[in-house]
Amino acid sequence: MYLKIYSAYSLIVFPLVVQSAFENNFIAKNNVTLFAIVAHLLVSIFLFVYAKKHEDVKTIKSEVIAQCDQPISKRKTLVKVSDWIFIVIVYFNQQLLVEQLPFWGYIIATTLNVSLIFMIMYPLVIESNYGFKQSPWLTRLTLPIILYVVYIFLSMGYSSLLEFLKVLPETSSENQQLLEALIISNPVRMIFSAVLVAPIMEEWIYRGLGFRTLIHRNKFLAYFTSFLVFGFIHVGAGLISGNGLSEFLFLPAYGLSGIIFGYSYEKTGSIYFAMAVHLLNNLVATLSILLT
């Protein structure tokens, strides 16, 4: 617990220190980058050694695999409730602080945050590895594409319905407009962020924690929560900006993706498939913005 508190504190403070150093020219840019690399490397090594020393990896692996033959809805919750707080801190640290860092500071801090989540959610990594290996090669190659196509058709159907009802907004969502502006202004960083980081971190949080925990209790509640939360997360910027009802109309389109991602996880027992569908969706969206 003390390690987690210390790590959470360092994760919150470190980006602020680096950002301040950049803005106020306290340290030369190269020195700050070097400091960032060394500091995060040391923390990562320390966490790895601690995990190897205090966790019985073989026991955890055997306990997880023992229940992998059952549907996800019948399996026990793998991540301790006490770990949720730390994971949420890391996630909001990423969203609120790390996103403000200059390019290399952002890359380094993001890599550490993703690594920390993988370490904490190690039982889910074991489960997902097992589910992925048990899936046929054809499923591995085609399922993400099929589910992405299904999502596109559902989204198009929803847009057609809004158009038929004459309530289709004239502009895209605030989230989409912000994404387009960021991709155009800094394409390399946004490709890394939207195509790689977002699918990994968001699926660990929303499906690995939320969906995985709720489906053990109630399948409908798990899917409905995945729909609602994922939708609100993506229309939040517009609601804060005061767009009102027009922004709410975008919620089902985003929420549908939450259902598709959740289904891919339940179907295969591996969160990697949810990440793959999410990555494919973000990749196509990013490329369409860049090419147009």
Sequence and secondary structure as in RCSB ss.txt:
>XXXX:A:sequence
MYLKIYSAYSLIVFPLVVQSAFENNFIAKNNVTLFAIVAHLLVSIFLFVYAKKHEDVKTIKSEVIAQCDQPISKR
KTLVKVSDWIFIVIVYFNQQLLVEQLPFWGYIIATTLNVSLIFMIMYPLVIESNYGFKQSPWLTRLTLPIILYVV
YIFLSMGYSSLLEFLKVLPETSSENQQLLEALIISNPVRMIFSAVLVAPIMEEWIYRGLGFRTLIHRNKFLAYFT
SFLVFGFIHVGAGLISGNGLSEFLFLPAYGLSGIIFGYSYEKTGSIYFAMAVHLLNNLVATLSILLT
>XXXX:A:secstr
 HHHHHHHHHHHHHHHHHHHHHHHTSS HHHHHHHHHHHHHHHHHHHHHHHHHH  HHHHHHHHHHTTTS GGGS
   S HHHHHHHHHHHHIIIIIGGGS HHHHHHHHHHHHHHHHHHTHHHHHHHHHHHHHS HHHHHHHHHHHHHH
HHHHHHHHHHHHHHTT   SS  HHHHHHHHHHHH HHHHIIIIIIIHHHHHIIIIIIIIIHHHTTT HHHHHHH
HHHHHHHHHHHHHHHTT THHHHTTHHHHHHHHHHHHHHHHHHS HHHHHHHHHHHHHHHHHHHHH 
